Amino acid sequence: MHPVRILGLSLFATAACLASSTANAASFDCRSATLPAEKEICADANLSSLDERTAGMYFIIIGGGAPADIVGQVKDSQREFMARRNACGANVDCLVDAYTAQMMFLKNVKSNLGL
């Protein structure tokens, strides 16, 4: 096969892999993103990573056998976080701040539970 054709196929395969890897953030399907915050999260690898890590920590706590009152507090905090996150719109700094604050809260809860 001609080297230029191989290079072209290689670039196409790489682009396809990158496109599919950004199709989903951990907590939602990017193909269904409608809010400006969701669209920005899907478009930004750092925000997508923050989303994945925050969602992962949330589910570890919720599914980790935490007492019902703690689970309730974490769920309430997550609802408040989602409202803060969505209020950021496409403002990256605001989104990073919202995710960072929620991750710190979740890390503290996780640490206190010994998870």
Secondary structure, DSSP 4 states (H G I P E B T S, - for coil): --HHHHHHHHHHHHHHHHHHHTSEETTEEGGG--SHHHHHHHH-HHHHHHHHHHHHHHHHHHHTT--HHHHHHHHHHHHHHHHHHHHTTT-HHHHHHHHHHHHHHHHHHHHHHT-
